[in-house]
Amino acid sequence: PQLPHGHMPLPSFWKVVEDSLQQSRAQLRAFCQAFETVTPSPGTQPLTPAEERKVLSLVSKHGPDKLYQVTSNISGSRDLDLTLLRGQIVALLQSADTKGNTSRWLVDAGGPRGFVPAAKLRPY
């Protein structure tokens, strides 16, 4: 099958690809911004005594600046992914996964450690 831009010289072809990628990125960014303004950010939920103890232990182990709150439920799909509920507190161990992917962070959930999407965490 012939590509629609197959007749173009390579530099022009890459320009078309780059332009359409930029356009897609801009649309995605606009969508994300619209979504964030529509979705109310979850208020800081009151912690149960058990959660409070866990938070204190995370603070003593990792320091208060490493604490993040889960903004929406996370269901881990890959090996080493954690499944967490919205409102849970975790400590950041590494802001990338083993392959250097910065959209997946390694966290300590007060016992289990694993990877979660960085986009679903916010500083606590």
N, C-alpha and C positions, 0 to 999 in steps of 0.2 A: 504493500500500500504506500502511496505517495503522500508525504507529509504536506500540509497546506503551505508551509514556508520552506519546503525542501529545495526550491529553486534559488533561494537567496544565498548570497555569499555568507560565509560563516560569521564574520563580525556583525553583520546586520541581523542575522538569525539570533545571535546571543543577545543583541540589543532588544529584540522583540521579547525574548524570554525574560530578560531582566525587567523590562517595563511591565510585563504582565504580573511578574512576581511582586514588584513594588505596589502595583494596583491592588493585588490580593492582600498584601500586608496592610495597606491603608484601610481597606474595607474591614479586615479583621480587627484592627485597632479601633475603628469607629464602632464596630459591633460590641467589642469588649467594654468600651467607655459607656455606650448606651445601656448595656446590661448592668454595669456597676451602678449607674444612677437609678435604674429601675429597682434593682434588688436592694432592700434595706440591709445594711451591714448588721450582722448579729451583734446584739449588745453583749457585754461581758456577762456570761451567765454565772449565777452564784454557784460556788463549788461545794460539793458534798465533803464531809469531813475526811473521807478516804482520799478524794481528789486533792484536798488541801494538804494532806500529809505527803502525797506523791509530789506535789508542786514544791513543798519545802525541801524534800529530798533532792529534787532536780536542781533547785537553786543552790543547795549546798554543794552538789557535785559539779555543776556546770556554770553557776553564776547567773544572776538575774537577766543579764543582757542576752542570754542565749535562749530564753523562753519564748515560745510561739504558741498561739492558740489556733486550733483547727477551725476554719471558717465554714466548712460544710463536710458532710459525711464522706469518708474516703474508703473505697473498697479495693484493697490491694489485689491486683490481677497477676502480677509476676512474682517470681521467687524473690524473697527478701522484702516484698512490699508489705506495709502494715495496713490493717483495716482499722480505722479510727472513727469516732463519732464527733460531730460538730461540737465545739466547746471544749474538747479535751486539750490539755496543756502538754506540750512536748519540749524537749531541749534539742537545739540544733547541734549536731556533732560535726557535720560536713556539708557545705552548700553545693555539693555535686555528688553524682553517683560514681561507681568504680570506673566508668568509662569517661568521666569528666563532663557528663551531661548535667548542666546547672539547673534544669527544670525539675530534677528529682533530688531531694535532699535526704541525707541520712540523719535520722532523729532517734532520740532515746525517749520512749513513751513511758518511762518509769518502770522499766523491766524489759519489755521487748524492745529491740532496736531494729530499725529497718528503714526503707525508703518510702517517701510520700511526695506527692506533687507540690513543689514549692508554691504554686499559685493558690493552694488551699491553706496556706499558713499566713498568719500576720503576727507581728511582734506583740507580745503579751504585756 
